[in-house]
Amino acid sequence: MNLRQIEVFRAVMLTGSVTDAARLLHVSQPGISRMLGHIELQLGLQLFERTPGRLRPTPEAQSLYSEVDLVYQGVQRIERRAQDLKSGAGLSLRVLASPSTALEVVPQAISALTARFPTARIYMETQLVREMVAQLVRHEADIAVSTLPVDHPLLSAQGVGHWSFACVFRPDHALAARKRITLQELRDERLIAFSPDTPQGQLIARHWQDKGLQPHAQIEVRSGQVACSLAACGAGVAIVDALTARAWNGQKLSHRPLRAAPTHPVQVLRPANEPPSALARAFIAEVRKAFAP
């Protein structure tokens, strides 16, 4: 018996008539009758005694029904589980994020994800790119958002956007009057700089070199958040990634784009040999949306 035959047989057993079974399954009465005849012919068993308006199940039908009902309940469980998976029930997503994307972009994506999949469980952690790669390879995380390019044979890297640099300073600073800021305009400012052994420090230093300029920083930091905190307190101005700059409270800190600053890709990383789950695909779409112009 196939699943359709099981469904028809069960409906007749429950209702006791072809008419009621047809109404239950939203099909025609002749269709039910033909299906019953085919089932009996196929099995070589008489399953019902026909009386006007009613079908009386034989002992063979009663014995068969107990097994059929188990199969039907199993199919129902499968259907319910499929619906649960569609809504995210029982699914989880372990997300790693570069510190700058963890301030606004990734939280916004996760917020949208939880609204769409209200029963899914999501874990988020900030990590530097080296540890991101290690955790993904060890299957300790499902997906990561990196502001630095990654090339690893076991990982898939998918571009979802770009980031560039911005200058941050107190709202009452003279630079607030400008729409964009050049490196030349920062030469005489008190600078808060990234340590030269940090990825952002190396990228910013390369930008200064490309312009033929040599910055003189009074304060060194290893974090864009710390640089913004110092700038908000009036300790100087800083060049940070625009993702960190725009996540700050505008009442305490202003920011402007750095003119002619290079752009850098944002990548979503995941294990290369595993197809993404529905949650992962939805998450990637939300992150991409956050970078859309």
Secondary structure, 3 states (H helix, E strand, C coil): CCHHHHHHHHHHHHHCCHHHHHHHHCCCHHHHHHHHHHHHHHHCCCCEEEECCEEEECHHHHHHHHHHHHHHHHHHHHHHHHHHHHHCCCCEEEEEECCCCCCCHHHHHHHHHHHHCCCCEEEEEECCHHHHHHHHHCCCCCEEEECCCCCCCCEEEEEEEEECEEEEECCCCHHHHCCCECCHHHCCCCEEEECCCCHHHHHHHHHHHHCCCCCCEEEEECCHHHHHHHHHCCCCEEEEEHHHHHCCCCCCCEEEEECCCCCEEEEEEEECCCCCCHHHHHHHHHHHHHHCC
